[in-house]
Amino acid sequence: MGILDDKTIMITGAASGIGRATAVEAGAEGARLLLTDVNDEQGEAVAAEIGDGATYLHCDVTDEASVEAAVKAAVSGLGRLDCSFNCAGILGVVGNIGELPLDGWKQLIDVDLNGVFLCTKHQINVMAEQGSGSILNMASAAGLIGWPGASGYVAAKHAVVGLSKAAALEYAEQGVRVNSICPSYVITPLVEKDLFEDVLGNDEELIGAARANHPIGRFAQPEEIAAAAVWLLSDKASFVTGSAMSVDGGYTAP
Ligand SMILES: NC(=O)c1ccc[n+]([C@@H]2O[C@H](COP(=O)([O-])OP(=O)(O)OC[C@H]3O[C@@H](n4cnc5c(N)ncnc54)[C@H](O)[C@@H]3O)[C@@H](O)[C@H]2O)c1
C-alpha cells in the first residue's frame, strides 16, 4: 500500500532535481504520473526509469496552450487529475535590483510565477469539477524571506506563496486543496551549476557561508523535499490547505 495508490498526478519540471525526485517517490507510493518538462530527453528518461504508470509529455509552463494541452492529456490519459505538483522553475537573472535588466526579470517572472499561475488555473478547473484535488506549488525559502541579489526570484516565490493561499481560499468549498512548499538550498543542477558554479564561482567560503545558514548543518537532498511534497499531495494531508510549508533545515526559523 502506498499513500498515493490510485492517485493520478501531473508534475512540471519533472526531468531534473526536485521534480524528478518527487516523480520517483510518487511512483513508488503508487501514483500514476504525467511527467512534463521542456527537457524532453531527460524527461523521457525519468518516465522510463519509473516504468509502468509514468508517461512523459513536453510542456512549456510559460505557454498557456502547452499547459492546457498537458492538463487535457493528463485527464484523458489518466482518467482524472487528482493531484499536481507545479515544480518547474529557474534561478534566472541575479544581481542587485539597480542593475537588473528588464528582459531577464520578465523571463524569470514568466517561468517561476506565470508558469505556476497557468498550471494552477487549468488544473483547478478540472479538480473543482471533480469535487476534489490537491495542488502543490513550488515556492522557496525565498518566498518567505528576502535574498540579496535575487529580487526577481524572491518576488516570484513570494507571489507563488500568495497565489496559492488565495486559490486555497477560493476553492476550499469545492474540495480542492492548494499549498506551496518552501525549501532552502537543495543539491540539484539549479544550485550546483546555476548558483554555486555560475554565480559563486565555486568559492568554498561563499558556499560554506550558505551552508552555515542552515541550523541543521548541511544542504538538502532532493529526496528530502520529495518526501514532504508527496505527503502534501496525498490524502494524509487532508486538512492542510493554504499553507506554505518550510522544508529548509531551520533556515527561516531564526
Ligand atoms: N534547488 C533548490 O535549492 C531550490 C530551493 C527552493 C526552491 N527550488 C525550486 O524548485 C524547483 C525545481 O528546481 P530544481 O532545483 O529541482 O532545479 P532543476 O534545474 O534541477 O530542475 C528544474 C526543471 O524545470 C524545467 N524547466 C525550466 N523551465 C521550464 C519551462 N519553461 N517549462 C517547463 N519546465 C521548465 C527544467 O528543464 C528542469 O528540468 C524550481 O521552481 C526552483 O525554483 C529549488
The ligand as a Tripos MOL2 file, in Angstrom:
@<TRIPOS>MOLECULE
LIG
   44    48     1     0     0
SMALL
NO_CHARGES

@<TRIPOS>ATOM
      1 N1         17.3660   23.6130   -5.6370 N.am      1 LIG1
      2 C1         16.9950   24.4490   -4.6870 C.2       1 LIG1
      3 O1         17.7760   24.7950   -3.7840 O.2       1 LIG1
      4 C2         15.6070   25.0070   -4.6480 C.ar      1 LIG1
      5 C3         15.1740   25.6110   -3.4630 C.ar      1 LIG1
      6 C4         13.8980   26.1240   -3.3990 C.ar      1 LIG1
      7 C5         13.0680   26.0600   -4.4880 C.ar      1 LIG1
      8 N2         13.5330   25.4750   -5.6410 N.ar      1 LIG1
      9 C6         12.6170   25.4270   -6.7720 C.3       1 LIG1
     10 O2         12.3820   24.0750   -7.0960 O.3       1 LIG1
     11 C7         12.0300   23.9770   -8.4740 C.3       1 LIG1
     12 C8         12.8750   22.9070   -9.1270 C.3       1 LIG1
     13 O3         14.2230   23.3140   -9.0390 O.3       1 LIG1
     14 P1         15.4470   22.2890   -9.0390 P.3       1 LIG1
     15 O4         16.3790   22.7820   -8.0120 O.co2     1 LIG1
     16 O5         14.9490   20.9000   -8.9870 O.co2     1 LIG1
     17 O6         16.0870   22.6830  -10.4490 O.3       1 LIG1
     18 P2         16.4360   21.8300  -11.7680 P.3       1 LIG1
     19 O7         17.1300   22.7950  -12.6510 O.co2     1 LIG1
     20 O8         17.1120   20.5720  -11.3870 O.co2     1 LIG1
     21 O9         15.0030   21.4600  -12.3680 O.3       1 LIG1
     22 C9         14.1670   22.4310  -12.9420 C.3       1 LIG1
     23 C10        13.3990   21.8020  -14.0890 C.3       1 LIG1
     24 O10        12.4710   22.7780  -14.5900 O.3       1 LIG1
     25 C11        12.4790   22.6750  -16.0140 C.3       1 LIG1
     26 N3         12.0230   23.9220  -16.6360 N.ar      1 LIG1
     27 C12        12.6800   25.1110  -16.7300 C.ar      1 LIG1
     28 N4         11.9470   25.9760  -17.4390 N.ar      1 LIG1
     29 C13        10.7890   25.3510  -17.7910 C.ar      1 LIG1
     30 C14         9.6440   25.7270  -18.5290 C.ar      1 LIG1
     31 N5          9.5230   26.9500  -19.0680 N.pl3     1 LIG1
     32 N6          8.6540   24.8060  -18.6820 N.ar      1 LIG1
     33 C15         8.7630   23.5760  -18.1490 C.ar      1 LIG1
     34 N7          9.8420   23.1480  -17.4560 N.ar      1 LIG1
     35 C16        10.8420   24.0320  -17.2720 C.ar      1 LIG1
     36 C17        13.9300   22.3660  -16.3600 C.3       1 LIG1
     37 O11        14.0560   21.8230  -17.6670 O.3       1 LIG1
     38 C18        14.3110   21.3920  -15.2630 C.3       1 LIG1
     39 O12        14.0590   20.0580  -15.6330 O.3       1 LIG1
     40 C19        12.2200   25.3840   -9.0500 C.3       1 LIG1
     41 O13        10.9540   26.0140   -9.0850 O.3       1 LIG1
     42 C20        13.1120   26.0690   -8.0350 C.3       1 LIG1
     43 O14        12.9480   27.4520   -8.0310 O.3       1 LIG1
     44 C21        14.7730   24.9370   -5.7440 C.ar      1 LIG1
@<TRIPOS>BOND
     1     1     2 1
     2     2     3 2
     3     2     4 1
     4     4     5 ar
     5     4    44 ar
     6     5     6 ar
     7     6     7 ar
     8     7     8 ar
     9     8     9 1
    10     8    44 ar
    11     9    10 1
    12     9    42 1
    13    10    11 1
    14    11    12 1
    15    11    40 1
    16    12    13 1
    17    13    14 1
    18    14    15 2
    19    14    16 1
    20    14    17 1
    21    17    18 1
    22    18    19 2
    23    18    20 1
    24    18    21 1
    25    21    22 1
    26    22    23 1
    27    23    24 1
    28    23    38 1
    29    24    25 1
    30    25    26 1
    31    25    36 1
    32    26    27 ar
    33    26    35 ar
    34    27    28 ar
    35    28    29 ar
    36    29    30 ar
    37    29    35 ar
    38    30    31 1
    39    30    32 ar
    40    32    33 ar
    41    33    34 ar
    42    34    35 ar
    43    36    37 1
    44    36    38 1
    45    38    39 1
    46    40    41 1
    47    40    42 1
    48    42    43 1
@<TRIPOS>SUBSTRUCTURE
     1 LIG1         1 GROUP 0 **** ****
